[in-house]
Amino acid sequence: MIHTRHTFACCLLSLLLLSAAWAERRRDPLTPPEIDELRDAAQEPDERLKLYVKFARARLDTLEKTRTDPKVTNRGQQVHDRLQDFLDVYDELNDNIDTFADRKDDIRKTLKMIIDADTEFQAKLRALKDSATAGPEEAKQYEFLLANALDTLDSSAQDHRQLLTEQEELAKQKKLVKPDAQDSRKPH
């Protein structure tokens, strides 16, 4: 009985240590200043969504610099990590779009900008996929994540266009919360 408890305690301790190590490994792709900007725009859908697009674009720019910088070591892993950062920020963008759409906030103007950004992001990721500069070993380190990112972008772009259509219809029926009405939701 004591041996069983000891084994159970060791297994539990091992799981706790592994989960702590995993949590430490997964870092937030946003910097503290970016988090502050998002916090300041928490109740302003258009501003918040624009910030996420800006941050996603910055992650792709960093990815491109990493890919072309001759001083970078372990380039495949570095590209993978920058790609993961982009995908994490882009997923947050989509989560915020869903939140604001569910609240019936009028985000049509920003959605048009996001749809344009989707096209830009798709082009950059396709260029990365088609790039001949990465060797096979290097590309193996991020090819699955890149395929996942492209699939995410393709489906999200379609979802964003559909949401814009739905928002246009809701606007005709006057069922959207206008940006000036959103101010009344802010805590004073």
HUNOR-V84167 format. One record per run of one state. SS is the DSSP state (h for helix, s for strand, l for the rest). FROM is the first residue (numbers start at 0). TO is the last residue. If there is no record, write none. Layout:
ss:SS from:FROM to:TO
ss:SS from:FROM to:TO
//
This chain:
ss:l from:0 to:0
ss:h from:1 to:24
ss:l from:25 to:30
ss:h from:31 to:39
ss:l from:40 to:43
ss:h from:44 to:67
ss:l from:68 to:73
ss:h from:74 to:101
ss:l from:102 to:103
ss:s from:104 to:104
ss:l from:105 to:106
ss:h from:107 to:129
ss:l from:130 to:134
ss:h from:135 to:139
ss:l from:140 to:141
ss:h from:142 to:171
ss:l from:172 to:175
ss:s from:176 to:176
ss:l from:177 to:177
ss:h from:178 to:184
ss:l from:185 to:187
//
